[in-house]
Amino acid sequence: MNEVLLSNGVKMPQLGLGVWKSGVGKALNIAMHTAMDCGYRHFDTASFYENEEGVGQAIKESSIDRKDVFVTTKVWNDDQGYEQTLSAFDISLKKLNIEYIDLYLVHWPVSGMYLETWKALEYLYDQGAVKAIGVSNFLKHHLDDLLVHSSIKPMVNQLEHHPYLVQKNLQQFCKKENIQFEAWSPLMQGDIFKIPLLEKLAEQYGKSIAQIVLRWNIQNDIVVIPKSIHADRIRENAAILDFEIKAQDMAAIDALDQNKRMGPDPDVFV
Ligand code: NDP
């Protein structure tokens, strides 16, 4: 798997497995093991997904060294604030049962709360409890505010990103600030499969539509975390390193942008 280098020198695998709605039991366990068997070393969970135990358990069951696995979890909106975040972190760490967390994210920019939450993340980072800290669903104005009021810059911003929501300006801003852009719902929660241009490109490159879209992320230096509980799709989503999308096709995918969200608007949701 390709890796990106975060601003603090931590390496982050560019492709990970998202586990929102992957359940808590057997299906999640099989998905995790399938993913590890075919080379995934990065898993994206959150306290909100209620499956941190299952993620941690599958990692423990595998023969992969802890240091070779990258685990992200997130502090949920109801737990924001300095003390609450520290407590939420302890609970997540206990559930995951994996000694440390690689990346801890503020899940959403809860108005009036996220600066205090961020201070707690800075504390956890300084204590060495987490290898990197970041945010999720932070738009430019949230980042502007955070950058003025923080002593550690977020290393990652995880955002909804797919061909109908490209957010080029935000991508460029994150790049300029050395904040790694990470894409959630990269497959539009299963809705990318009816887009004619992607069908045409998939045929042209002899790849699936999912592979075209995930490869578009990789070539844009974006970290991407597709979710699947199906073994064949988990494998398919990882087989994206043996081809290159041409510049004009990359631009054509960018041009599909409609500023259309599948998930909530960060300015409205919290
Ligand atoms: P995705 O865009 O990853 O799409 C997942 C859907 O696509 C599922 O229905 C899956 O079905 C299907 N799918 C996956 N691979 C293929 C394939 N190769 N061919 C056909 N269908 C496929 O949606 P998510 O919303 O789950 O986003 C990914 C991850 O991002 C989440 O799991 C979570 O970790 C993170 N996330 C973060 C958020 C945040 O606020 N920070 C918000 C939302 C998500 P099936 O499982 O049945 O195979």
Residues whose N, C-alpha, C, O or C-beta is under 5 A from the ligand:
A	BS01	NDP	G18 V19 W20 D44 H107 S136 Q158 W184 S185 P186 L187 M188 Q189 G190 A210 I225 P226 K227 S228 I229 H230 R233 E236
